């Protein structure tokens, strides 16, 4: 089936689409292709997500920023904050869009989705809405012990009348047994055979840890492990500073700092020859999550040798934050997307450790999962599904039963299975 043509057909006929499927099925790749198809015809696309990190993966911005929601977390708060009625320029911006993409929809709450629909209605939006994600992955972040409420629980979801398109073919691995295991963990179906299969990945840690990437649940653990392992490598430290170019005078240092955190860009990349790294982007000769080793460093380039022996010569690449601005072009007012600032850095990070959250979109070869830092529904599935080679996957023995780790939010489960929530 040609999912691209099918999805484009629905969107171009004004129908809203919910693009879904488990990890590693190509949702982000297809989303980028759909965006490119629209933009090749000079159509305007808003690329959005609820978190800054998810937004940077598709080169976009956050929902709160685009829809001018301020710090409001529901419609009542919009009223209290004097933001219920959008500014004219916000309405004009939303109205001008041909396609609005919302990635990682599982992390969008019901209240946020209601605010989004409110803005679309206030702006008389005539384009199509494409929401992308898997509700059996990371849920919306809630404060304290508040109950999780998903986007599909809002009345706004039903009003959108989404056409559901589900991708099912996993590209990350072709190991059939592992694919079945992932499917079971995604749905929290841990029977005796799955329990035993997971136990089979509990192995002694290798003596040479630099060959493996640890997946942690907490930033502090990943950062500490990276620093400690780098100390073990003899040789000169190299420090590569990110280069920042401000295209607008209004850009603040705090805005750039937040963007860099979201986009997995190191302000100072600390490296040594012999250090393992993960590529953090896709290109023609490497992919997001692919592993390599630093073999040389000079003033302008990093030289990274991949497992196939090929050496990639890397220069700093730009990641930019954009905004929509009204410009007069050929005597006519037009909305155009302009860059606010660009950050230039080498598209790698130390491969000793990374957090589950920051591994989003990655396919990682040699993986060790620290199961004792799993704390959220579907988090174990997200971690497990990063593995593209189950033969080199190691699980650290959990302190709980596997069924307690591989749990799924019951409301998400009911929705995905087509039951009433």
N, C-alpha and C positions, 0 to 999 in steps of 0.2 A: 504493500500500500504506500502511496506517496503522501506522507503526512503533511509535508510542506504545502503541496497544492491543495489538499483537502482543507487544511487550516486557513490558508489564504483565501480560499473560496468563501468560507463562512464569514471571515472578518470583512472581506471586501463587499459582502452582501449585507453588512450592518449587523451581523450576529455576534454576540459576545461568546468567547471561547474560554473554557477551563482546560488547560493543557496539563496533564498529570502523568504519573508513573513512578515507579520506585527509583532508587539511586542507580546511576550509571546507565540510564536508558537514552540519554542524549537530549534531555529537556532544554538545557542551556544552549546546546549547539543549534537545535531547531529554533529556539527563541531568537538567537542572533541572526539566523538565516531569514526569519520572518521580518525582523527589524530592517535588515539590509534590503529586502525586497521592497518594503515600503519606501525607504529612503532613496532607493535607486530611481524611484518615480517622483522624487522631490516632495514626498508626503511627510508630514510632521509626526514624529513619534516621541512620546514621553516614556522614558525608561525608568521605572520606579521600583522601590522595595521598602519594606518597613525598617530595615536596619541599614546603616551606612555600608557595612561590608557586603551585604547582598546586592546593594545598589551598584557598588563599584565593579562587581563581577560582570554586569551588563553595561557598564559605562554610563550609569545614570545617577539619579539623586533619590533622596528619601521622600516618602509619601508626605510627611509633615512639611517638608520644604516646598515641594511642588504645589501642594494644595493650600499652602499658607495656613496651617492649622496651629502654629505656635506651639505651646506646651500642652494644649488641650488633649485629654484622653477620651472625651466623649462630647456629644452635641451640647449638653448642658454647660460643660466647661467652655465651649466656644462662645456661648452666650455670655457667661460670666466674664470672660476675658475680652469681650467686645469684638470678637472675630466671627460672629455668626454670619454676618453679611460680608461676602468677600469684596475685596477692592476691585475696581473696574478692570485693572490690568491683569488680575488673577483670572477673572471671568473670561476676558478676551483670550488669554493664554490657553485655558482649558478648552474653550470653544474652538480654537484654531487647530487643535490636535486631530489627526486622522486616526491615530491608534494610541491607546494608553496601555502600556505593559506593566503589570504588577508581578514581580518575581518573588519567590519564597512566600507564597500565599499562606502557607501553614503558620507563619509567624505573625500574621495579621489578625488582630482581635475583632470580635463582632462590633465593638464600639467604633474602632478605627474604620472598619468597612462602612458603617453607617455614615460617618463623616465624609468618606470618599463619595458615596452616592449622593449625599446632600450637595456637595460641591459640583458634581456632574449635572445635577438637576438645576441648581442655581445658575449654572453657566450655559444651560441648554446644549450640552454636549451631544453632537450628532455622529461622532465616530464610533469605533468599536473598542471593546475592552478585552484584553487578553490577560488572564490570570494564570500563573504558572507555579506548580509546586506539588508537593505530596503531603497530605495531612497525616501520614504515618512517619513523618520526620519531625524536625524540631517545632514545638508548639509556641504560641505567643508567650513572651516573657511577662510574668505577673509579679506584682509587689507582695512581699510577705506571703501570707497563706491564702491570698485571694484565689478564687476558683478560676480555672482557665476557661475562656469562652472563645471559640473559633469564629472565623469570618462566616462560615456556612450557617451559623446559628442566628445570624441577623436576618431581619425581614428583607434587608437590602439585597442579600444574596439571591433570594427567590425572584426578586424583581428584575434581576439581570438576565434571567432565563438563559443560563450558560449552555452552550453545546459542549459536551465533555468529549475530549480526545485523549485517549490513554495510550502511552507508549509502553511496550512490554519487553522489547528485546534488550538484554543487558550487553553493553559493549565493553564494560570494564574488565570482564573475565569470561572465558568460555568453558570454565570448569563446571560441568553440569551439577555435580554433587554440591559444590559451594553455592551455586545459584539457587538450588533448592533450600539450602541452609539459610541463605539470605532471605528468601521468601518467607520461611517459617519465622525467622526473627523479626522481620518487618511486621508480621501480624501477631507477634507474641505467642506463637503456637509452639511451646516447648514441651514436646513429648520425650519419651525415654531415648529414642534414636537421636533426636536433635541435642538432647542433654549430653549424650555420649560423644556426639560429633564435636560439640564445643569443648568438651573435656580433652579431646584429642589434640587441640591446639595449645593446651597448657604444657609448655616445655621449659626446660632449664634455660636461663638467659645465656646467650652466647658470650664468650670471653671478649670478643671484638665487637663492642657495641656500636662502633662508628659505621658499621654496615647496615644498621637498622634505624628506622625512625620510630620514636616513641610517640604515641598519641595520648595526651593527657586531657583531663577535663578542666584543669585550672591553668591560667596563664603563668602563675608563679612557678608551678612545677616544670612547665616547658622551658621557661627562661633559665631556671637554675640548672636543668639538665644540659641545655646547650652550652652554658658557660663552663660547667665542670668538664664536659667532654672536650671542648676546645682547648682547655688547659693541658689535656693529655697529649696534644700534638706538638712536637718540637718544631721550632722555626719562628720566623718573623711574623708579628701581627701586622695585618694590613687593615686600614680603616678607610672605608669609602663613604664619603658624605653625600647625602642626597642633594641635588641641585634644584633650587626652587625659582621659578619664573612667575612673577605676578603680572597678569595681563590687565588687572583692574586695581585701581588705587584703594578701593574699599575692602580689599581682602585683608583679613586679620591673621596673625600668626596662629591664634587658637583654632581658626577654621582649617588652616593647613594641617595643623597637628592632628586634629580629629579625622580629617580625610586620610592622612597617612596611616593612622591606626586601623581605620576601616579597610583600607586597600592593601593591607599587609606590606606596607613599604617601610623599610628600616631607615630611620633618620641617619644612623651610622651603621653601615654594614661591616661587622668585624669578621675577618677571615684569616685563614692560613693556607698555604699550599699543603694539600693533603686532606683538607677539610671536606666532608661530604655536604652537598647542598641539594635543595629541591628547587626546581624551576617553579615560579609562581604565576606563569602565564602560558598561553599556547602560542606556538609559532610553527613555521613550516618544518623546523628541525628539532623541536622539543615540545613537550606537552606539560600542562599544569600538574605538578606532583612528580614528574619524572626526576630521577636521581642522577647526580653526577658528582665528580670530585674536582676541586680546584687544582689545576696542574701548573698554572702560571698566573702572575698578576703583574701588570705594568701600569703606567700612568693613566691610560685610556681604556684598557680592556681587561676582562677576566677571561681566562681560558679554562673551560670546563670539559672534562672528559666523561662521556657517558659510558654506560655498561657495555655498549657495542664497540667501544674503543674509539669512536669518533669524538673529535674535539670541537666544541662549539666556541667561537670567538664572540664574546658578549660585550656590547657597549651599553651605556645607560640608556634606558628607554623612558619615554614620557607617559605618565598617567595624568589626565587632566580632569578638573572639575568644571562643568559647563553650567550655563544658565540661559534662559530664554530672554531675549531683549528685543524691544521694538525698534526697528531701524527704518529709515527712509531709503528705499532702493528704487532708482529710476523714477523718482517723484511719487512713489507709492509706499505707504507704510506696511512693513512686513515684520513678522516675528522670526527671528533667526537665533539659532543656538550658538552661543559664543563661549569661549573658554575664560574662566575666571583666573585660573592659575594652572601651572603644570609642574609636576614633580618628576625629576629625572633620577632614576636609580637602577641598578642592575637587577634584573628580574629573577633573583634567587634569594633563598634564605637558608640558614643552617639546617641541615637535615637530621640532626640528632633528635630533635623533638619539635612538636607542634601541637596546638590545642585542637580538639575535635571541631570546635566552631570554625577555626581558621583553616581547617583542612577541607572546607566546603569546596566541592567541585574537583578535588584532587583524586588522582589515581596513583596509589603509592605501592611500590614493589615489596620492599622488606619492612614489615610493620610489626610493632609490639604495642599492644593496647593495654594501658593501665586501667583495668576494670574497676579498681577501687575508687576511681574518681568519676564514675558514672552516676549522675544524680537526677536526670530529667527523663520523661517519657521519650521513647524512640532514640535516645542518645546512643545507646549501644548499637542499634542498627546503623545509624549514621557512621559510627566509628568502624564497624565491621565492613561496611560497604565501600570504604576507601581502598580496601585491599584489591589489587589487580593480579596478585599471585598468591593464592592460599597456601601454596607449598612453603612460602617463607613468611607465614603469619604466626605470631606467637601471642597468646593471651596470658596475662598474669592472673594467677588463680584468684577468683573473686572472694570477697568476704561474705557474699550472699549466694543464694541459689540462682541458677541461670534464669529461671522464670521471673525472678524478682528484678533482674537486670534488664531483661528483654521485655519490658512491659510497654504497653501501648495505651494511650488515653482512650477510655471506653467510648467517649463521644466521637473521637476521630475514627475509631474502628467501625462504629455503627454507620457513620457517614460513608466511609469508603466501601463498606459492604452493601450500601444502598438501603440501609434500614432507617427508620425514623429516629431522630436523636431525642 
